[in-house]
């Protein structure tokens, strides 16, 4: 078996752009993969063009060897653009090998350790009333883990302005009220999407009674582990970090030093299934559970499910399509075969390969339009994180 072609399909599905990758072979077996670097699809496509030069003609079943050659075939290894390209190709190679052997991908990873994967609900809210109403709906529908995503700035008089101190004062008050409303049985976390500094994070968490939050995700930027390490000493709420990491090496200090308590591995960014399983092993050796990042559709979901199925240390998979919000990223027109959510969990797919099919003909009919995530500013005009 040989790789004969690699095709890219930059496609708008729901409110996000997707970059779907198809790896074709000379035996009429193909594999689907996806890049996780939303908003920089053209850069990832450029990296894939470079990889095509030496991947054509290779045996797609030699997944580990191909991964090493893609990662180490130049002087400047790694980086998010390159590892997103590697991720998409790596996932597609697993899809090919699973189909060739007529087994689900998890069988290539040691077999499944669970029959289903629990999810947390991503709960976007802009007011206290909306937060409590949506939380009640989710709990009634059996979603017992809520990851809050505040977006109060979107409905302000200045929707492109984010002032951290104003935000933390407001959101802390709302979450305290939420906890009073729902009690202590639900697990509640919050994603501040690296909009805060360490001191702002401390102020935010200290405004709430102990036990209000079960975890906080990405409160500050992650380039400097020492900053997070300092923050870790000042607050007791568990951290969920890693969705932006582009290798096991980026995870290493956060796992070895006990900085994070959940590993937010993104299978479509970190280097695919190959690298995700290595992150899972590193995390397991430090008694840290995976909490995979999963915002970009069924291919990422399926790849994450296979990693989760084969890993002993798994908490919850991110899910953004819930009873209180639909992104449209799992459109059955584009993904006629995909994992099916059952209440608040996914049964582990049992089809050969990933268990996903993509409508490439429909994707070809689209005109791809570049997207940018929101560019937020402080009131003084300076740029800040979204």
BATIMI-592960 format. One record per residue (C-alpha): residue number from 0; residue in one letter; x, y, z. Coordinates in nm, 2 decimals. Each point is the difference from the previous one (the first is absolute). Layout:
<atoms>
NUM/A/X/Y/Z
...
</atoms>
This chain:
<atoms>
0/X/0.00/0.00/0.00
1/X/0.13/0.35/-0.09
2/X/-0.11/0.36/0.05
3/X/-0.10/0.14/-0.33
4/X/-0.16/0.34/0.09
5/X/-0.08/0.24/0.28
6/X/-0.29/0.23/-0.05
7/X/-0.10/0.30/0.21
8/X/-0.36/0.13/0.04
9/X/-0.02/0.33/0.18
10/X/-0.37/0.03/0.07
11/X/-0.24/0.22/0.20
12/X/-0.23/-0.22/0.22
13/X/-0.21/0.16/0.26
14/X/0.16/0.31/0.15
15/X/0.36/-0.12/-0.05
16/X/0.23/-0.09/-0.29
17/X/0.12/-0.36/-0.02
18/X/0.31/-0.13/-0.18
19/X/-0.08/-0.36/-0.10
20/X/0.28/-0.22/-0.14
21/X/-0.03/-0.31/-0.21
22/X/0.29/-0.24/-0.05
23/X/-0.05/-0.24/-0.30
24/X/0.17/-0.32/-0.08
25/X/0.06/-0.23/-0.30
26/X/-0.24/-0.27/0.14
27/X/-0.32/0.21/0.01
28/X/0.02/0.06/0.37
29/X/0.01/0.35/0.13
30/X/0.01/0.18/0.34
31/X/-0.15/0.31/0.14
32/X/0.18/0.24/0.23
33/X/-0.04/0.36/0.12
34/X/0.21/0.29/0.11
35/X/-0.08/0.18/0.33
36/X/0.15/0.33/-0.09
37/X/-0.32/0.19/-0.07
38/X/0.06/0.33/-0.17
39/X/0.33/-0.08/-0.15
40/X/-0.10/-0.27/-0.25
41/X/0.21/0.14/-0.29
42/X/0.31/-0.03/0.21
43/X/-0.07/-0.36/0.08
44/X/-0.08/-0.08/-0.36
45/X/0.34/0.15/-0.09
46/X/0.17/-0.24/0.25
47/X/-0.18/-0.29/-0.15
48/X/0.12/0.10/-0.35
49/X/0.36/-0.04/0.13
50/X/-0.08/-0.34/0.16
51/X/-0.14/-0.13/-0.33
52/X/0.34/0.01/-0.16
53/X/0.13/-0.29/0.21
54/X/-0.32/-0.18/0.11
55/X/-0.12/-0.11/-0.35
56/X/0.10/-0.36/-0.05
57/X/0.04/-0.08/0.37
58/X/-0.19/-0.29/0.17
59/X/-0.27/0.18/0.21
60/X/0.00/-0.28/0.25
61/X/0.34/0.10/0.14
62/X/-0.17/0.28/0.20
63/X/0.27/0.04/0.27
64/X/0.28/0.02/-0.25
65/X/-0.19/0.25/-0.22
66/X/-0.07/0.22/0.31
67/X/0.37/0.01/0.09
68/X/0.10/0.10/-0.36
69/X/-0.26/0.27/-0.02
70/X/0.10/0.15/0.34
71/X/0.38/-0.04/-0.03
72/X/0.05/0.05/-0.38
73/X/0.12/0.36/0.04
74/X/0.22/0.20/0.22
75/X/-0.29/0.20/0.16
76/X/-0.22/-0.28/0.15
77/X/-0.35/0.04/0.13
78/X/-0.22/0.31/0.05
79/X/-0.38/0.02/-0.01
80/X/-0.03/0.03/-0.38
81/X/0.22/-0.30/-0.07
82/X/-0.14/-0.22/0.27
83/X/-0.36/0.08/-0.11
84/X/0.10/-0.12/-0.35
85/X/0.16/-0.31/0.15
86/X/-0.31/-0.05/0.21
87/X/-0.23/-0.01/-0.30
88/X/0.22/-0.24/-0.19
89/X/0.07/-0.22/0.30
90/X/-0.38/-0.04/0.08
91/X/-0.06/-0.08/-0.37
92/X/0.27/-0.27/0.01
93/X/-0.17/-0.16/0.30
94/X/-0.33/0.01/-0.19
95/X/0.17/-0.18/-0.29
96/X/0.16/-0.27/0.21
97/X/-0.32/-0.07/0.20
98/X/-0.20/-0.04/-0.33
99/X/0.28/-0.22/-0.15
100/X/-0.02/-0.23/0.31
101/X/-0.38/0.04/0.03
102/X/0.03/0.11/0.36
103/X/-0.08/0.33/0.19
104/X/0.30/0.22/0.07
105/X/0.00/-0.07/0.37
106/X/0.09/-0.36/-0.08
107/X/0.33/0.13/-0.14
108/X/0.06/0.18/0.34
109/X/-0.03/-0.30/0.22
110/X/-0.38/-0.05/0.00
111/X/-0.27/0.19/0.17
112/X/-0.01/0.05/0.38
113/X/-0.35/0.14/0.01
114/X/-0.32/-0.03/-0.20
115/X/-0.09/0.36/0.00
116/X/0.16/0.34/0.07
117/X/-0.16/0.25/0.23
118/X/-0.02/0.37/-0.12
119/X/-0.01/0.34/0.16
120/X/-0.24/0.26/-0.14
121/X/0.15/0.32/-0.12
122/X/-0.24/0.26/0.13
123/X/0.03/0.34/-0.17
124/X/-0.17/0.29/0.19
125/X/-0.03/0.38/0.00
126/X/-0.21/0.06/0.31
127/X/-0.06/-0.15/0.35
128/X/-0.36/-0.09/-0.11
129/X/0.12/-0.18/-0.31
130/X/0.26/-0.19/0.19
131/X/-0.24/-0.13/0.26
132/X/-0.27/-0.08/-0.25
133/X/0.24/-0.20/-0.23
134/X/0.16/-0.18/0.30
135/X/-0.34/-0.11/0.12
136/X/-0.09/-0.13/-0.34
137/X/0.32/-0.20/-0.04
138/X/-0.03/-0.15/0.35
139/X/-0.36/-0.10/-0.08
140/X/0.13/-0.17/-0.32
141/X/0.26/-0.20/0.19
142/X/0.31/0.22/-0.06
143/X/0.18/-0.01/0.34
144/X/0.32/0.17/-0.11
145/X/-0.02/0.37/-0.11
146/X/0.29/0.20/-0.14
147/X/-0.10/0.36/0.00
148/X/0.10/0.24/-0.28
149/X/-0.07/0.36/0.09
150/X/-0.07/0.24/-0.28
151/X/-0.15/0.29/0.18
152/X/0.20/0.25/-0.20
153/X/-0.20/-0.10/-0.31
154/X/-0.32/0.17/0.12
155/X/0.16/0.31/0.15
156/X/0.00/0.34/-0.15
157/X/0.36/-0.07/-0.11
158/X/-0.02/-0.36/-0.14
159/X/0.36/0.00/-0.11
160/X/0.14/0.13/0.33
161/X/0.11/-0.24/0.28
162/X/0.10/0.14/0.34
163/X/0.12/-0.28/0.22
164/X/-0.07/0.16/0.34
165/X/-0.35/0.08/-0.10
166/X/-0.05/-0.35/-0.13
167/X/0.12/-0.19/0.30
168/X/-0.21/0.21/0.24
169/X/-0.31/-0.08/-0.20
170/X/0.07/-0.36/-0.08
171/X/0.10/-0.10/0.35
172/X/-0.33/0.14/0.13
173/X/-0.20/-0.19/-0.26
174/X/0.18/-0.33/0.07
175/X/-0.05/0.02/0.37
176/X/-0.37/0.04/-0.06
177/X/0.00/-0.29/-0.25
178/X/0.16/-0.23/0.27
179/X/-0.27/0.11/0.25
180/X/-0.27/-0.09/-0.26
181/X/0.13/-0.34/-0.11
182/X/0.18/-0.13/0.32
183/X/0.32/-0.19/0.02
184/X/-0.08/-0.31/-0.20
185/X/0.08/0.14/-0.35
186/X/0.36/0.05/-0.10
187/X/0.05/0.36/-0.11
188/X/0.31/0.14/-0.17
189/X/0.07/0.32/-0.20
190/X/0.20/0.08/-0.31
191/X/0.15/0.35/0.02
192/X/0.18/-0.06/-0.33
193/X/0.33/0.16/0.11
194/X/-0.16/0.34/0.04
195/X/0.14/0.06/0.35
196/X/0.34/0.06/0.16
197/X/0.12/-0.20/0.31
198/X/-0.11/0.28/0.24
199/X/-0.34/0.03/-0.17
200/X/-0.05/-0.37/0.03
201/X/0.08/0.00/0.37
202/X/-0.24/0.29/0.05
203/X/-0.27/-0.19/-0.19
204/X/0.03/-0.33/0.19
205/X/0.03/0.17/0.34
206/X/-0.33/0.17/-0.06
207/X/-0.18/-0.33/0.02
208/X/-0.04/-0.24/0.30
209/X/0.21/-0.32/-0.01
210/X/-0.18/-0.27/-0.19
211/X/-0.18/0.24/-0.24
212/X/0.21/-0.11/-0.30
213/X/0.13/-0.35/-0.06
214/X/0.26/0.12/-0.27
215/X/0.10/0.30/-0.19
216/X/0.12/-0.03/-0.36
217/X/0.27/0.21/-0.16
218/X/-0.03/0.31/0.21
219/X/0.34/0.14/-0.12
220/X/0.22/-0.06/-0.31
221/X/0.21/-0.31/0.01
222/X/0.33/0.09/-0.16
223/X/0.17/0.03/0.34
224/X/-0.05/-0.30/0.23
225/X/0.16/0.19/0.29
226/X/-0.28/0.26/-0.01
227/X/-0.25/-0.28/0.04
228/X/0.22/-0.16/0.27
229/X/-0.01/0.32/0.20
230/X/-0.38/0.02/-0.05
231/X/-0.03/-0.36/0.11
232/X/0.15/0.09/0.34
233/X/-0.25/0.28/0.06
234/X/-0.33/-0.18/-0.08
235/X/-0.15/-0.34/0.08
236/X/-0.25/-0.04/-0.29
237/X/0.12/-0.28/-0.24
238/X/0.13/0.12/-0.34
239/X/-0.09/-0.14/-0.34
240/X/0.28/0.10/-0.25
241/X/0.13/-0.12/-0.33
242/X/-0.24/0.06/-0.29
243/X/0.26/0.22/-0.17
244/X/0.30/-0.23/0.05
245/X/0.17/-0.13/-0.31
246/X/0.19/-0.30/0.14
247/X/0.06/-0.23/0.29
248/X/0.30/0.22/0.08
249/X/-0.22/0.30/0.06
250/X/-0.21/-0.21/0.24
251/X/0.30/-0.13/0.18
252/X/0.07/0.28/0.26
253/X/-0.37/0.04/0.07
254/X/-0.03/-0.37/0.08
255/X/0.33/-0.06/0.18
256/X/-0.03/0.31/0.22
257/X/-0.36/-0.06/0.09
258/X/-0.11/0.33/-0.15
259/X/-0.31/-0.14/-0.17
260/X/-0.25/-0.25/0.13
261/X/-0.17/-0.07/-0.33
262/X/0.17/-0.04/-0.34
263/X/-0.19/0.19/-0.27
264/X/0.15/-0.19/-0.29
265/X/-0.12/0.09/-0.35
266/X/0.04/-0.30/-0.22
267/X/-0.02/0.22/-0.31
268/X/0.27/0.24/0.12
269/X/0.25/-0.19/0.22
270/X/0.12/-0.24/-0.28
271/X/-0.29/-0.23/-0.05
272/X/-0.09/-0.33/0.16
273/X/0.37/-0.10/0.01
274/X/0.10/0.29/0.22
275/X/-0.33/0.01/0.20
276/X/0.07/-0.36/0.12
277/X/0.34/0.10/0.12
278/X/-0.14/0.30/0.19
279/X/-0.26/-0.23/0.15
280/X/0.28/-0.23/0.12
281/X/0.20/0.29/0.15
282/X/-0.32/0.13/0.17
283/X/-0.08/-0.35/0.14
284/X/0.34/-0.03/0.16
285/X/-0.09/0.32/0.20
286/X/-0.36/-0.10/0.08
287/X/-0.14/0.27/-0.23
288/X/-0.31/-0.06/-0.21
289/X/-0.06/0.10/-0.36
290/X/-0.26/0.27/-0.07
291/X/0.02/0.02/-0.38
292/X/-0.06/0.33/-0.19
293/X/-0.27/-0.06/-0.26
294/X/-0.15/0.30/-0.17
295/X/0.03/-0.08/-0.37
296/X/-0.23/-0.28/-0.11
297/X/-0.04/-0.37/-0.05
298/X/0.35/-0.10/-0.11
299/X/0.16/0.16/0.31
300/X/-0.28/-0.15/0.21
301/X/0.06/-0.35/-0.15
302/X/0.38/0.02/0.04
303/X/-0.04/0.12/0.36
304/X/-0.25/-0.28/0.07
305/X/0.25/-0.27/-0.11
306/X/0.28/0.15/0.21
307/X/-0.24/0.03/0.30
308/X/-0.12/-0.36/-0.05
309/X/0.36/-0.14/0.01
310/X/0.12/0.22/0.29
311/X/-0.06/-0.09/0.36
312/X/0.03/0.36/0.12
313/X/-0.30/0.18/-0.15
314/X/-0.24/0.25/0.16
315/X/-0.23/0.17/-0.25
316/X/-0.01/0.09/-0.37
317/X/-0.10/0.35/-0.10
318/X/-0.33/0.03/-0.18
319/X/-0.13/0.32/-0.14
320/X/-0.32/-0.14/-0.15
321/X/-0.24/-0.03/0.29
322/X/-0.37/0.06/0.09
323/X/0.09/0.37/0.06
324/X/0.22/0.07/-0.30
325/X/0.07/-0.13/-0.35
326/X/0.30/0.10/-0.20
327/X/-0.09/-0.17/-0.33
328/X/0.35/-0.14/-0.02
329/X/-0.14/-0.36/-0.02
330/X/-0.23/0.06/-0.30
331/X/-0.11/-0.34/-0.13
332/X/0.01/0.15/-0.35
333/X/0.38/0.02/0.03
334/X/0.04/-0.30/0.24
335/X/-0.25/-0.27/-0.11
336/X/0.18/-0.25/0.23
337/X/0.11/0.13/0.34
338/X/0.00/-0.09/0.37
339/X/-0.34/0.04/0.16
340/X/-0.05/0.17/0.34
341/X/-0.22/-0.18/0.24
342/X/-0.12/0.23/0.27
343/X/0.33/0.13/0.15
344/X/0.23/-0.27/-0.13
345/X/0.13/-0.16/-0.32
346/X/0.00/-0.37/-0.05
347/X/0.35/-0.10/-0.12
348/X/-0.02/-0.04/-0.39
349/X/0.01/-0.36/-0.12
350/X/0.03/0.06/-0.38
351/X/0.33/-0.08/-0.17
352/X/0.25/0.30/0.02
353/X/-0.12/0.32/0.16
354/X/-0.37/-0.05/-0.08
355/X/-0.04/0.32/-0.19
356/X/-0.08/0.09/-0.36
357/X/0.03/0.35/-0.16
358/X/-0.20/0.13/-0.30
359/X/0.29/0.13/-0.21
360/X/-0.22/0.08/-0.30
361/X/-0.21/0.24/0.21
362/X/0.32/0.16/0.14
363/X/0.12/0.06/-0.36
364/X/-0.31/0.20/-0.08
365/X/0.08/0.25/0.28
366/X/0.20/0.32/-0.04
367/X/0.24/0.00/0.29
368/X/-0.01/0.33/0.19
369/X/0.28/0.08/0.25
370/X/-0.12/0.06/0.36
371/X/0.16/0.17/0.30
372/X/-0.08/-0.06/0.36
373/X/-0.11/0.32/0.18
374/X/0.27/0.25/0.06
375/X/-0.07/0.15/0.34
376/X/0.15/0.32/0.14
377/X/0.02/0.17/0.34
378/X/-0.18/0.33/0.04
379/X/0.33/0.18/-0.04
380/X/0.03/-0.14/-0.35
381/X/0.26/-0.27/0.07
382/X/-0.04/-0.35/-0.13
383/X/-0.10/-0.28/0.23
384/X/-0.08/-0.37/-0.03
385/X/-0.33/-0.15/-0.12
</atoms>
